[in-house]
Amino acid sequence: MNEQFAIAIHGGAGTLHRERFSQSVVQQYEKALRQALQAGLHILQNGGRSLDAVETAVMELEDCPFFNAGRGAVFNADGGHTLDAAIMDGSTLAAGAVAALSGFKSPIQVARAVMERTRYVLLSGQGAAEFAREQGMEEATADYFYTDLRYHQWKKKQENERDQSADLNFGTVGAVALDKEGNLAAATSTGGLTNKQYGRVGDSPIIGCGTYANNNTCAVSCTGDGEHFIRAVAAYDISCLIEYKLLTLPEACAYSIQRLEKINGRGGLIAIDRWGNIQMPYNSEGMYRACCNVNGEITIRIFE
């Protein structure tokens, strides 16, 4: 047992214009990030599992209407909400995920149930909903997910499908953690893209793309332009760079972001290695992020 623990969370990356953030808005986001961080941290401080810590932190963010996950999820083309989430245990490489899930408050809870109560990794659509219902997961009606901001973003996107502004504010949420036993875990949850069509699924629920954890290397949760993170297999890429090229976590993260930029990918990620080192890089204007390192130092940031 190493007795060291650490956690990092994110609330999405994207085109976050500093001039549009009043001091009160910044404080609201920072308060939400701190609350989620503290929820996960409390578990780690008391000797709890990293898996519980990342699930709890993500549930807090899903329950906050500021972020594009759970309660504050964006509208799809049909005017509904289809949610994606994944969780991974670095000690066993067990993973669970859901895609295009509708009508449930906490997709990350359903993802964990997939991991622990089925022989599958990824359930989608109606099947995911049936499973969640069987497991007694808390359901929610459409108005639970409604926010004025997301509704207006959706209407604007419907009027002009080529308008990329709604797509550039990625509000995906995630968490990565190291517990006192030396185990790593990662979790990610998202509402995807505004006005998404045809059952589109991004990187978040795809193990190795938006979410990955391995005790030998690191745990990663990504946020950004999902199609690019899928093409880059971004989360697994960082783990591989550490395992096979023996890169440090900062080197691996920097290399992975560079690879993303070569295919015009925008966004960011949070990562933690087996020694508790934390990286939170991004190549967009900002990223909602917070962490507590092995020394107990807390950082909460939106911009540089």
Secondary structure, 3 states (H helix, E strand, C coil): CCCCCEEEEEEEEECCCHHHCCHHHHHHHHHHHHHHHHHHHHHHHCCCCHHHHHHHHHHHHHCCCCCCCHHHCCCCCCCCCCEEEEEEECCCCEEEEEEEECCECCHHHHHHHHHHHCCCCEEEHHHHHHHHHHCCCCECCHHHHCCHHHHHHHHHHHHCCCCCHHHHECCCEEEEEECCCCCEEEEEEECCCCCCCCCCCCCCCCECCCEEECCCCEEEEEEECHHHHHHHCHHHHHHHHHHHCCCCHHHHHHHHHHHHHHCCCCEEEEEEECCCCEECCECCCEEEEEEECCCCCEEEECCC
